[in-house]
Amino acid sequence: MIVISNPTAIANEINTIHTLFESGLEFFHVRKPEFSAEEMKAFVTAIGLEYRKKLVLHSYHNLVEELGVNRIHFTSTNRPDKFSKADGIIIKSTSTHTIEEFNSLSKNFDYAFLSPVYPSISKQNYVSKKNLFEEIKKRSNFNTKLVALGGIEAQNIKKTLDAGFDDVALLGTIWNTNQPIKNFELCQQIVLSH
């Protein structure tokens, strides 16, 4: 299961991230679109060395070596068509918004988000133009793991995984609540029992 950072800095964020990792979080996507390079370095440093291999950078990919991070994420608009051989050690993910876009991904991507599966918790009025549960039946790309994003919460995880998604990513159900750890653990139990 994946958790994506709140896009802006929030109170007790680093402590919450540490508790998420201690509770079994596999990967944490660092998506801070307004951070400068220096703010990104400070944020990753504050998370700590012991969790570096579980971090995924959404921006400042040029810092991966310096920070000791080996995972990067591309938006649907900044995704390169090709990668050099030197990029082979980096684990890559990307965002997609249609099953056609997901199906057309190169084999270079380990996993991809497909969103929004449900109306977004963190972005008001952000909904898919198509029913992604119908669209997923057209999946032809099985080289890349398909990760559901958008409106994912405990009540809909089982339905989402049953529909054919390989994994889920959480954002609003963690950061738009006063019980982020409880929500994470509840979601984690459902994923692990699936």
Sequence and secondary structure as in RCSB ss.txt:
>XXXX:A:sequence
MIVISNPTAIANEINTIHTLFESGLEFFHVRKPEFSAEEMKAFVTAIGLEYRKKLVLHSYHNLVEELGVNRIHFT
STNRPDKFSKADGIIIKSTSTHTIEEFNSLSKNFDYAFLSPVYPSISKQNYVSKKNLFEEIKKRSNFNTKLVALG
GIEAQNIKKTLDAGFDDVALLGTIWNTNQPIKNFELCQQIVLSH
>XXXX:A:secstr
 EEE  SS  TTHHHHHHHHHHTT  EEEE  TT  HHHHHHHHHHH GGGGGGEEESS GGGHHHHT  EEEE 
SSS  S   GGGGGSEEEEEESSHHHHHT  TT SEEEE  SS  SSSTT   SS HHHHGGG    SSEEEE S
S  HHHHHHHHHTT SEEEESHHHHSSS HHHHHHHHHHHHHH 
